[in-house]
Amino acid sequence: MGPKRQRWDIADAFESIGAATAIATTLEQALVEVEAQDLKAAVVDHVLGPEDSSPLCARLNERALPFVIYTGLGKVSGPCAAGAQVAKPERAEVLVSMVEALLIGDR
C-alpha cells in the first residue's frame, strides 16, 4: 500500500468513529494544523517530506497534546520521544486504539 492510500485509510478509520481529521503532507502544513483550537491528539509520521517532525512534536508538547509517532525508522529521540510510538506498517485500527488510549489517559 502506498503512503497516499495509507494516509486516507488512517483518516477513514478515525472518521468512522466520529473523529474530525486533517491531513498534512509537509512540516509546514502540519505546523499550521497543530494550531487548531479543537485539536485533541495527533498521529505524526516522523518523516514529513525532506524534514523530520521534531518541530511539530515540540509544538505538540508545548500544547500538552497527546500524539502517536508512526514511523518505520526505529526509535525516535528529541521532542518526538514524548509520543507513543507505533512502527510502520500497522493497521489503521491500531493507531485509532492508541489515540483513544492516550485520550482516555489524558482525562
The first five atom37 places (N, CA, C, CB, O) and aatype in JSON, in Angstrom:
{
  "aatype": [12, 7, 14, 11, 1, 5, 1, 17, 3, 9, 0, 3, 0, 13, 6, 15, 9, 7, 0, 0, 16, 0, 9, 0, 16, 16, 10, 6, 5, 0, 10, 19, 6, 19, 6, 0, 5, 3, 10, 11, 0, 0, 19, 19, 3, 8, 19, 10, 7, 14, 6, 3, 15, 15, 14, 10, 4, 0, 1, 10, 2, 6, 1, 0, 10, 14, 13, 19, 9, 18, 16, 7, 10, 7, 11, 19, 15, 7, 14, 4, 0, 0, 7, 0, 5, 19, 0, 11, 14, 6, 1, 0, 6, 19, 10, 19, 15, 12, 19, 6, 0, 10, 10, 9, 7, 3, 1],
  "atom_mask": [
    [1, 1, 1, 1, 1],
    [1, 1, 1, 0, 1],
    [1, 1, 1, 1, 1],
    [1, 1, 1, 1, 1],
    [1, 1, 1, 1, 1],
    [1, 1, 1, 1, 1],
    [1, 1, 1, 1, 1],
    [1, 1, 1, 1, 1],
    [1, 1, 1, 1, 1],
    [1, 1, 1, 1, 1],
    [1, 1, 1, 1, 1],
    [1, 1, 1, 1, 1],
    [1, 1, 1, 1, 1],
    [1, 1, 1, 1, 1],
    [1, 1, 1, 1, 1],
    [1, 1, 1, 1, 1],
    [1, 1, 1, 1, 1],
    [1, 1, 1, 0, 1],
    [1, 1, 1, 1, 1],
    [1, 1, 1, 1, 1],
    [1, 1, 1, 1, 1],
    [1, 1, 1, 1, 1],
    [1, 1, 1, 1, 1],
    [1, 1, 1, 1, 1],
    [1, 1, 1, 1, 1],
    [1, 1, 1, 1, 1],
    [1, 1, 1, 1, 1],
    [1, 1, 1, 1, 1],
    [1, 1, 1, 1, 1],
    [1, 1, 1, 1, 1],
    [1, 1, 1, 1, 1],
    [1, 1, 1, 1, 1],
    [1, 1, 1, 1, 1],
    [1, 1, 1, 1, 1],
    [1, 1, 1, 1, 1],
    [1, 1, 1, 1, 1],
    [1, 1, 1, 1, 1],
    [1, 1, 1, 1, 1],
    [1, 1, 1, 1, 1],
    [1, 1, 1, 1, 1],
    [1, 1, 1, 1, 1],
    [1, 1, 1, 1, 1],
    [1, 1, 1, 1, 1],
    [1, 1, 1, 1, 1],
    [1, 1, 1, 1, 1],
    [1, 1, 1, 1, 1],
    [1, 1, 1, 1, 1],
    [1, 1, 1, 1, 1],
    [1, 1, 1, 0, 1],
    [1, 1, 1, 1, 1],
    [1, 1, 1, 1, 1],
    [1, 1, 1, 1, 1],
    [1, 1, 1, 1, 1],
    [1, 1, 1, 1, 1],
    [1, 1, 1, 1, 1],
    [1, 1, 1, 1, 1],
    [1, 1, 1, 1, 1],
    [1, 1, 1, 1, 1],
    [1, 1, 1, 1, 1],
    [1, 1, 1, 1, 1],
    [1, 1, 1, 1, 1],
    [1, 1, 1, 1, 1],
    [1, 1, 1, 1, 1],
    [1, 1, 1, 1, 1],
    [1, 1, 1, 1, 1],
    [1, 1, 1, 1, 1],
    [1, 1, 1, 1, 1],
    [1, 1, 1, 1, 1],
    [1, 1, 1, 1, 1],
    [1, 1, 1, 1, 1],
    [1, 1, 1, 1, 1],
    [1, 1, 1, 0, 1],
    [1, 1, 1, 1, 1],
    [1, 1, 1, 0, 1],
    [1, 1, 1, 1, 1],
    [1, 1, 1, 1, 1],
    [1, 1, 1, 1, 1],
    [1, 1, 1, 0, 1],
    [1, 1, 1, 1, 1],
    [1, 1, 1, 1, 1],
    [1, 1, 1, 1, 1],
    [1, 1, 1, 1, 1],
    [1, 1, 1, 0, 1],
    [1, 1, 1, 1, 1],
    [1, 1, 1, 1, 1],
    [1, 1, 1, 1, 1],
    [1, 1, 1, 1, 1],
    [1, 1, 1, 1, 1],
    [1, 1, 1, 1, 1],
    [1, 1, 1, 1, 1],
    [1, 1, 1, 1, 1],
    [1, 1, 1, 1, 1],
    [1, 1, 1, 1, 1],
    [1, 1, 1, 1, 1],
    [1, 1, 1, 1, 1],
    [1, 1, 1, 1, 1],
    [1, 1, 1, 1, 1],
    [1, 1, 1, 1, 1],
    [1, 1, 1, 1, 1],
    [1, 1, 1, 1, 1],
    [1, 1, 1, 1, 1],
    [1, 1, 1, 1, 1],
    [1, 1, 1, 1, 1],
    [1, 1, 1, 1, 1],
    [1, 1, 1, 0, 1],
    [1, 1, 1, 1, 1],
    [1, 1, 1, 1, 1]
  ],
  "atom_positions": [
    [[0.85, -1.17, 0.0], [0.0, 0.0, 0.0], [0.9, 1.24, 0.0], [-0.97, 0.0, 1.23], [1.85, 1.32, 0.78]],
    [[0.6, 2.19, -0.86], [1.39, 3.41, -0.95], [1.07, 4.36, 0.18], [0.0, 0.0, 0.0], [0.04, 4.24, 0.84]],
    [[1.98, 5.34, 0.42], [1.78, 6.29, 1.51], [0.5, 7.11, 1.37], [2.95, 7.21, 1.59], [-0.16, 7.4, 2.37]],
    [[0.15, 7.48, 0.14], [-1.07, 8.28, -0.05], [-2.31, 7.48, 0.34], [-1.18, 8.74, -1.5], [-3.17, 8.0, 1.05]],
    [[-2.4, 6.24, -0.11], [-3.55, 5.39, 0.24], [-3.58, 5.15, 1.75], [-3.49, 4.04, -0.53], [-4.65, 5.15, 2.35]],
    [[-2.42, 4.94, 2.35], [-2.36, 4.69, 3.78], [-2.86, 5.9, 4.57], [-0.94, 4.33, 4.2], [-3.56, 5.74, 5.57]],
    [[-2.49, 7.12, 4.14], [-2.98, 8.33, 4.82], [-4.5, 8.36, 4.82], [-2.42, 9.61, 4.15], [-5.12, 8.66, 5.84]],
    [[-5.1, 8.04, 3.67], [-6.55, 8.08, 3.58], [-7.19, 6.97, 4.39], [-6.99, 7.97, 2.13], [-8.24, 7.17, 5.0]],
    [[-6.57, 5.8, 4.43], [-7.09, 4.7, 5.25], [-7.07, 5.07, 6.73], [-6.27, 3.41, 5.02], [-8.02, 4.77, 7.46]],
    [[-6.02, 5.72, 7.16], [-5.93, 6.16, 8.57], [-7.0, 7.21, 8.84], [-4.51, 6.73, 8.88], [-7.7, 7.12, 9.86]],
    [[-7.15, 8.18, 7.97], [-8.18, 9.21, 8.15], [-9.57, 8.58, 8.17], [-8.1, 10.27, 7.03], [-10.4, 8.93, 9.01]],
    [[-9.82, 7.64, 7.26], [-11.12, 6.96, 7.22], [-11.4, 6.22, 8.53], [-11.17, 5.97, 6.04], [-12.53, 6.22, 9.02]],
    [[-10.38, 5.58, 9.1], [-10.56, 4.84, 10.35], [-10.95, 5.78, 11.48], [-9.26, 4.08, 10.71], [-11.81, 5.44, 12.3]],
    [[-10.34, 6.95, 11.54], [-10.7, 7.92, 12.59], [-12.09, 8.5, 12.34], [-9.66, 9.06, 12.65], [-12.87, 8.67, 13.27]],
    [[-12.39, 8.8, 11.09], [-13.71, 9.35, 10.77], [-14.82, 8.34, 11.04], [-13.76, 9.8, 9.32], [-15.94, 8.74, 11.35]],
    [[-14.52, 7.05, 10.92], [-15.54, 6.03, 11.18], [-15.97, 5.99, 12.64], [-15.02, 4.66, 10.76], [-17.04, 5.46, 12.96]],
    [[-15.16, 6.55, 13.53], [-15.56, 6.62, 14.95], [-16.0, 8.03, 15.33], [-14.39, 6.18, 15.85], [-16.17, 8.34, 16.51]],
    [[-16.18, 8.89, 14.31], [-16.71, 10.22, 14.56], [-15.67, 11.3, 14.79], [0.0, 0.0, 0.0], [-16.02, 12.42, 15.16]],
    [[-14.4, 11.0, 14.57], [-13.35, 12.0, 14.76], [-13.2, 12.86, 13.51], [-12.02, 11.32, 15.12], [-13.28, 12.35, 12.39]],
    [[-12.98, 14.13, 13.71], [-12.65, 15.02, 12.6], [-11.16, 14.85, 12.32], [-13.02, 16.52, 12.92], [-10.37, 14.7, 13.25]],
    [[-10.77, 14.89, 11.06], [-9.37, 14.69, 10.71], [-8.88, 15.79, 9.79], [-9.18, 13.33, 10.06], [-9.65, 16.46, 9.11]],
    [[-7.57, 15.95, 9.78], [-6.89, 16.82, 8.83], [-5.61, 16.1, 8.43], [-6.59, 18.25, 9.43], [-4.94, 15.49, 9.27]],
    [[-5.27, 16.17, 7.17], [-4.06, 15.52, 6.68], [-3.09, 16.6, 6.23], [-4.38, 14.52, 5.52], [-3.44, 17.48, 5.44]],
    [[-1.87, 16.52, 6.74], [-0.8, 17.42, 6.31], [0.31, 16.55, 5.72], [-0.26, 18.3, 7.51], [0.7, 15.54, 6.3]],
    [[0.81, 16.94, 4.57], [1.86, 16.16, 3.92], [3.24, 16.81, 4.01], [1.51, 15.94, 2.47], [4.24, 16.23, 3.58]],
    [[3.29, 18.01, 4.59], [4.57, 18.68, 4.8], [4.64, 19.19, 6.23], [4.76, 19.85, 3.79], [3.62, 19.34, 6.9]],
    [[5.84, 19.45, 6.69], [6.01, 20.0, 8.02], [5.32, 21.35, 8.14], [7.5, 20.14, 8.36], [4.68, 21.63, 9.15]],
    [[5.43, 22.17, 7.12], [4.78, 23.49, 7.14], [3.26, 23.36, 7.33], [5.09, 24.25, 5.84], [2.68, 24.07, 8.14]],
    [[2.63, 22.46, 6.58], [1.19, 22.25, 6.71], [0.85, 21.74, 8.11], [0.69, 21.24, 5.65], [-0.13, 22.18, 8.72]],
    [[1.65, 20.82, 8.62], [1.39, 20.25, 9.95], [1.51, 21.3, 11.04], [2.35, 19.09, 10.23], [0.73, 21.28, 12.0]],
    [[2.47, 22.2, 10.91], [2.63, 23.26, 11.91], [1.44, 24.22, 11.91], [3.91, 24.03, 11.66], [1.14, 24.81, 12.94]],
    [[0.78, 24.37, 10.79], [-0.46, 25.17, 10.74], [-1.59, 24.39, 11.41], [-0.83, 25.52, 9.26], [-2.32, 24.94, 12.23]],
    [[-1.73, 23.12, 11.06], [-2.81, 22.29, 11.62], [-2.73, 22.15, 13.13], [-2.78, 20.91, 10.99], [-3.76, 22.07, 13.8]],
    [[-1.52, 22.11, 13.68], [-1.37, 21.91, 15.12], [-1.92, 23.08, 15.93], [0.11, 21.69, 15.47], [-2.14, 22.95, 17.13]],
    [[-2.15, 24.2, 15.29], [-2.68, 25.37, 15.99], [-4.2, 25.37, 16.08], [-2.22, 26.63, 15.31], [-4.78, 26.25, 16.71]],
    [[-4.85, 24.4, 15.45], [-6.31, 24.32, 15.52], [-6.76, 24.18, 16.97], [-6.84, 23.12, 14.67], [-6.27, 23.32, 17.7]],
    [[-7.66, 25.02, 17.37], [-8.1, 25.02, 18.77], [-8.85, 23.75, 19.16], [-8.99, 26.21, 19.02], [-8.87, 23.4, 20.34]],
    [[-9.46, 23.07, 18.2], [-10.19, 21.86, 18.53], [-9.35, 20.6, 18.42], [-11.4, 21.75, 17.64], [-9.87, 19.49, 18.55]],
    [[-8.07, 20.74, 18.18], [-7.18, 19.59, 18.09], [-7.07, 18.92, 19.45], [-5.79, 20.0, 17.57], [-6.77, 19.56, 20.46]],
    [[-7.3, 17.61, 19.47], [-7.25, 16.84, 20.72], [-6.05, 15.9, 20.77], [-8.52, 16.05, 20.89], [-5.55, 15.59, 21.84]],
    [[-5.6, 15.44, 19.6], [-4.49, 14.49, 19.52], [-4.0, 14.47, 18.07], [-4.92, 13.06, 20.0], [-4.64, 15.02, 17.18]],
    [[-2.85, 13.82, 17.86], [-2.3, 13.76, 16.51], [-1.61, 12.43, 16.27], [-1.31, 14.92, 16.27], [-1.08, 11.8, 17.19]],
    [[-1.63, 12.02, 15.01], [-0.81, 10.91, 14.53], [0.21, 11.55, 13.6], [-1.67, 9.77, 13.8], [-0.16, 12.21, 12.63]],
    [[1.48, 11.36, 13.91], [2.55, 12.06, 13.2], [3.49, 11.06, 12.54], [3.33, 12.97, 14.16], [4.05, 10.19, 13.2]],
    [[3.64, 11.2, 11.23], [4.68, 10.45, 10.54], [5.99, 11.18, 10.83], [4.4, 10.33, 8.96], [6.07, 12.4, 10.65]],
    [[7.0, 10.46, 11.28], [8.23, 11.13, 11.68], [8.93, 11.82, 10.51], [9.18, 10.14, 12.32], [9.65, 12.79, 10.71]],
    [[8.72, 11.34, 9.31], [9.32, 11.96, 8.13], [8.22, 12.7, 7.37], [10.02, 10.9, 7.21], [7.29, 12.09, 6.86]],
    [[8.36, 14.02, 7.31], [7.39, 14.86, 6.61], [8.12, 15.54, 5.45], [6.74, 15.92, 7.57], [8.73, 16.6, 5.62]],
    [[8.05, 14.93, 4.29], [8.8, 15.45, 3.15], [10.29, 15.29, 3.41], [0.0, 0.0, 0.0], [10.72, 14.23, 3.88]],
    [[11.07, 16.31, 3.13], [12.52, 16.2, 3.34], [12.94, 16.43, 4.8], [13.24, 17.19, 2.45], [14.13, 16.36, 5.12]],
    [[11.98, 16.7, 5.68], [12.29, 17.04, 7.07], [11.74, 15.99, 8.03], [11.73, 18.43, 7.42], [10.9, 15.17, 7.66]],
    [[12.22, 16.04, 9.27], [11.6, 15.19, 10.28], [10.61, 16.03, 11.07], [12.67, 14.54, 11.22], [10.55, 17.25, 10.9]],
    [[9.85, 15.39, 11.92], [8.73, 16.05, 12.6], [9.11, 16.66, 13.95], [7.61, 15.08, 12.79], [8.22, 17.0, 14.73]],
    [[10.39, 16.79, 14.25], [10.79, 17.31, 15.56], [10.16, 18.66, 15.91], [12.29, 17.45, 15.6], [9.68, 18.81, 17.04]],
    [[10.12, 19.66, 15.0], [9.45, 20.92, 15.36], [7.96, 20.74, 15.66], [9.63, 21.93, 14.24], [7.41, 21.41, 16.53]],
    [[7.32, 19.84, 14.94], [5.91, 19.56, 15.18], [5.72, 18.91, 16.54], [5.34, 18.65, 14.07], [4.83, 19.3, 17.3]],
    [[6.55, 17.94, 16.85], [6.48, 17.28, 18.16], [6.72, 18.28, 19.29], [7.5, 16.12, 18.25], [6.06, 18.22, 20.32]],
    [[7.66, 19.19, 19.09], [7.93, 20.21, 20.11], [6.69, 21.05, 20.36], [9.11, 21.11, 19.69], [6.36, 21.36, 21.51]],
    [[5.99, 21.43, 19.3], [4.78, 22.24, 19.45], [3.66, 21.44, 20.1], [4.32, 22.78, 18.09], [2.91, 21.97, 20.92]],
    [[3.52, 20.18, 19.74], [2.52, 19.33, 20.4], [2.81, 19.23, 21.89], [2.49, 17.93, 19.76], [1.89, 19.28, 22.71]],
    [[4.08, 19.08, 22.24], [4.47, 19.03, 23.65], [4.13, 20.34, 24.35], [5.96, 18.73, 23.78], [3.61, 20.32, 25.46]],
    [[4.42, 21.48, 23.72], [4.1, 22.79, 24.3], [2.61, 22.93, 24.56], [4.58, 23.92, 23.39], [2.2, 23.52, 25.56]],
    [[1.81, 22.4, 23.66], [0.35, 22.48, 23.8], [-0.21, 21.36, 24.67], [-0.31, 22.45, 22.43], [-1.42, 21.3, 24.89]],
    [[0.66, 20.48, 25.16], [0.26, 19.34, 26.0], [-0.77, 18.45, 25.3], [-0.31, 19.85, 27.34], [-1.72, 17.98, 25.92]],
    [[-0.57, 18.23, 24.0], [-1.45, 17.38, 23.22], [-0.83, 16.0, 23.04], [-1.75, 18.02, 21.85], [0.34, 15.9, 22.68]],
    [[-1.58, 14.95, 23.3], [-1.04, 13.6, 23.1], [-0.86, 13.31, 21.61], [-1.97, 12.55, 23.75], [-1.63, 13.78, 20.77]],
    [[0.17, 12.52, 21.31], [0.4, 12.17, 19.92], [1.07, 10.82, 19.78], [1.24, 13.23, 19.24], [1.73, 10.32, 20.69]],
    [[0.88, 10.25, 18.6], [1.49, 8.98, 18.23], [2.48, 9.27, 17.11], [0.42, 7.92, 17.79], [2.14, 9.93, 16.13]],
    [[3.69, 8.77, 17.26], [4.68, 8.83, 16.18], [4.57, 7.53, 15.41], [6.15, 9.05, 16.74], [4.76, 6.45, 15.96]],
    [[4.27, 7.65, 14.14], [4.1, 6.5, 13.26], [5.3, 6.49, 12.31], [2.72, 6.55, 12.46], [5.38, 7.31, 11.4]],
    [[6.22, 5.56, 12.54], [7.47, 5.61, 11.79], [8.03, 4.23, 11.49], [8.5, 6.41, 12.56], [7.79, 3.26, 12.21]],
    [[8.76, 4.16, 10.42], [9.49, 2.95, 10.07], [10.97, 3.09, 10.35], [0.0, 0.0, 0.0], [11.77, 2.25, 9.95]],
    [[11.34, 4.15, 11.04], [12.75, 4.46, 11.28], [13.33, 3.89, 12.57], [12.94, 5.92, 11.28], [14.51, 4.1, 12.85]],
    [[12.54, 3.2, 13.35], [13.04, 2.73, 14.65], [12.77, 3.76, 15.72], [0.0, 0.0, 0.0], [11.93, 4.65, 15.55]],
    [[13.48, 3.67, 16.81], [13.27, 4.55, 17.96], [13.58, 6.0, 17.61], [14.13, 4.1, 19.14], [14.61, 6.29, 17.01]],
    [[12.68, 6.91, 17.99], [12.89, 8.33, 17.75], [13.42, 8.99, 19.02], [11.57, 9.02, 17.3], [13.29, 8.45, 20.12]],
    [[14.03, 10.15, 18.85], [14.58, 10.87, 20.01], [14.13, 12.32, 19.96], [16.14, 10.77, 20.03], [13.32, 12.7, 19.1]],
    [[14.65, 13.12, 20.87], [14.28, 14.53, 20.92], [12.84, 14.71, 21.34], [0.0, 0.0, 0.0], [12.31, 13.88, 22.08]],
    [[12.19, 15.78, 20.88], [10.82, 16.06, 21.3], [9.83, 14.98, 20.87], [10.37, 17.39, 20.74], [8.77, 14.83, 21.49]],
    [[10.14, 14.23, 19.84], [9.23, 13.18, 19.36], [9.22, 11.97, 20.28], [9.61, 12.76, 17.96], [8.3, 11.16, 20.22]],
    [[10.22, 11.83, 21.13], [10.27, 10.7, 22.06], [9.13, 10.75, 23.07], [11.62, 10.68, 22.79], [8.83, 9.74, 23.71]],
    [[8.5, 11.92, 23.23], [7.38, 12.05, 24.17], [6.1, 11.4, 23.65], [7.11, 13.53, 24.46], [5.18, 11.15, 24.42]],
    [[6.05, 11.12, 22.37], [4.87, 10.49, 21.79], [4.9, 8.99, 21.93], [0.0, 0.0, 0.0], [5.97, 8.39, 22.08]],
    [[3.73, 8.39, 21.88], [3.66, 6.93, 21.82], [4.12, 6.52, 20.44], [2.2, 6.39, 22.13], [3.73, 7.15, 19.45]],
    [[4.93, 5.49, 20.34], [5.48, 5.12, 19.04], [4.82, 3.85, 18.51], [6.98, 4.92, 19.14], [4.64, 2.87, 19.23]],
    [[4.45, 3.9, 17.23], [3.9, 2.75, 16.52], [4.75, 2.55, 15.28], [2.38, 2.96, 16.16], [4.95, 3.48, 14.49]],
    [[5.25, 1.33, 15.11], [6.12, 1.03, 13.97], [5.29, 0.77, 12.72], [7.01, -0.19, 14.27], [4.24, 0.13, 12.77]],
    [[5.78, 1.29, 11.6], [5.16, 1.01, 10.3], [5.59, -0.37, 9.84], [5.54, 2.08, 9.24], [6.67, -0.83, 10.22]],
    [[4.82, -1.01, 9.08], [3.41, -0.74, 8.78], [2.54, -1.31, 9.88], [3.01, -1.32, 7.41], [2.88, -2.32, 10.49]],
    [[1.45, -0.68, 10.12], [0.47, -1.16, 11.1], [-0.91, -0.8, 10.6], [0.73, -0.55, 12.53], [-1.07, 0.16, 9.84]],
    [[-1.89, -1.56, 11.01], [-3.27, -1.3, 10.6], [-3.77, 0.01, 11.21], [-4.19, -2.47, 11.02], [-3.39, 0.36, 12.32]],
    [[-4.61, 0.71, 10.48], [-5.15, 1.98, 10.94], [-5.89, 1.82, 12.26], [-6.08, 2.57, 9.89], [-5.87, 2.73, 13.09]],
    [[-6.55, 0.69, 12.46], [-7.3, 0.47, 13.69], [-6.39, 0.48, 14.93], [-8.05, -0.86, 13.62], [-6.82, 0.88, 16.01]],
    [[-5.16, 0.06, 14.76], [-4.2, 0.09, 15.88], [-3.89, 1.54, 16.25], [-2.88, -0.67, 15.5], [-3.8, 1.88, 17.43]],
    [[-3.73, 2.4, 15.25], [-3.49, 3.82, 15.52], [-4.69, 4.45, 16.22], [-3.18, 4.57, 14.21], [-4.53, 5.23, 17.15]],
    [[-5.89, 4.11, 15.77], [-7.1, 4.62, 16.41], [-7.13, 4.18, 17.88], [-8.37, 4.12, 15.67], [-7.4, 5.0, 18.76]],
    [[-6.88, 2.92, 18.14], [-6.89, 2.42, 19.52], [-5.83, 3.11, 20.38], [-6.66, 0.9, 19.54], [-6.08, 3.41, 21.54]],
    [[-4.67, 3.36, 19.81], [-3.6, 4.02, 20.55], [-4.0, 5.45, 20.91], [-2.29, 4.02, 19.74], [-3.79, 5.89, 22.04]],
    [[-4.57, 6.18, 19.96], [-5.0, 7.55, 20.22], [-6.13, 7.55, 21.26], [-5.46, 8.23, 18.92], [-6.14, 8.39, 22.16]],
    [[-7.07, 6.64, 21.13], [-8.15, 6.55, 22.12], [-7.58, 6.32, 23.51], [-9.13, 5.43, 21.76], [-8.03, 6.95, 24.47]],
    [[-6.6, 5.44, 23.64], [-5.98, 5.16, 24.93], [-5.28, 6.4, 25.48], [-4.98, 4.0, 24.81], [-5.35, 6.68, 26.68]],
    [[-4.6, 7.14, 24.61], [-3.93, 8.37, 25.05], [-4.95, 9.39, 25.54], [-3.1, 8.97, 23.89], [-4.72, 10.06, 26.55]],
    [[-6.07, 9.52, 24.84], [-7.08, 10.48, 25.24], [-7.75, 10.09, 26.55], [-8.12, 10.63, 24.16], [-8.04, 10.95, 27.38]],
    [[-8.01, 8.81, 26.72], [-8.61, 8.34, 27.98], [-7.64, 8.6, 29.13], [-8.96, 6.83, 27.91], [-8.06, 9.03, 30.21]],
    [[-6.37, 8.34, 28.93], [-5.35, 8.56, 29.96], [-5.12, 10.02, 30.24], [0.0, 0.0, 0.0], [-4.56, 10.37, 31.28]],
    [[-5.56, 10.9, 29.33], [-5.34, 12.33, 29.45], [-6.44, 13.02, 30.26], [-5.24, 12.96, 28.06], [-6.34, 14.21, 30.56]],
    [[-7.48, 12.28, 30.6], [-8.63, 12.9, 31.31], [-8.34, 13.13, 32.75], [-9.86, 12.05, 31.2], [-9.19, 13.64, 33.48]]
  ]
}
